[in-house]
Amino acid sequence: MIPSETRYNSKAVRLSQALLDDIRQGQFGPEPSLPPAQQLAQSYSVSRPTMRRAMGLLSHRYPHLNMVPRASGRAFTGGSSALRQ
């Protein structure tokens, strides 16, 4: 857990937990990549910067998810299969 999460439950922190839950439940399928941040932001009704902060939190907490933008299409790698390892 990131120390600041225990004191401050920001929108990005809550979103990162919701996103993690959806990844674990296979919401995005078994693919090793997630939709682009803009598409995810629209799906969760948040701004793109908030989505990117949430993904950054997940990246920090779960480095094996490899939540970094891909050059083509700016999708993020790290689907539900990465959490099952």
SVG drawing of the C-alpha trace seen along z (x, -y; Angstrom):
<svg xmlns="http://www.w3.org/2000/svg" viewBox="-19 -15 27 32">
<polyline fill="none" stroke="black" stroke-width="0.4" points="0.0,0.0 1.2,-3.5 1.6,-5.5 -0.5,-8.4 -3.4,-6.0 -3.9,-5.4 -4.4,-9.1 -6.0,-10.4 -8.6,-8.5 -8.5,-10.6 -10.5,-9.9 -7.4,-8.4 -7.0,-6.0 -10.6,-4.9 -10.4,-4.6 -7.2,-2.5 -9.0,-0.1 -12.0,0.1 -9.8,0.6 -7.8,3.3 -11.0,5.1 -12.2,5.0 -8.9,6.3 -9.0,9.2 -12.5,10.0 -11.5,10.2 -13.6,7.2 -11.1,6.4 -10.6,10.0 -7.5,12.2 -5.6,9.8 -2.4,8.5 -3.4,4.9 -6.0,2.5 -7.9,0.0 -6.3,-3.5 -6.4,-5.8 -8.9,-8.1 -11.3,-5.2 -11.0,-4.0 -11.5,-7.5 -14.8,-7.7 -15.9,-4.3 -15.3,-5.3 -16.6,-8.9 -13.3,-10.5 -10.8,-12.8 -7.8,-11.3 -5.3,-12.8 -7.3,-11.1 -7.2,-7.8 -3.5,-8.2 -2.9,-8.9 -4.9,-5.8 -2.8,-3.7 0.3,-5.2 -0.7,-4.1 -1.4,-0.6 2.0,-0.6 3.7,-1.6 1.9,1.1 2.0,3.8 5.1,3.3 4.6,6.6 1.4,5.2 3.7,3.0 1.1,0.2 3.0,-1.9 1.7,-3.4 2.4,-1.5 3.7,-3.6 0.9,-2.5 -2.6,-3.5 -1.4,-4.4 -3.0,-1.4 -1.7,-0.1 -0.2,3.4 -1.1,5.5 -4.4,7.5 -6.0,9.9 -3.5,12.6 -0.7,10.5 -2.5,10.5 -2.8,14.3 0.9,14.8"/>
</svg>
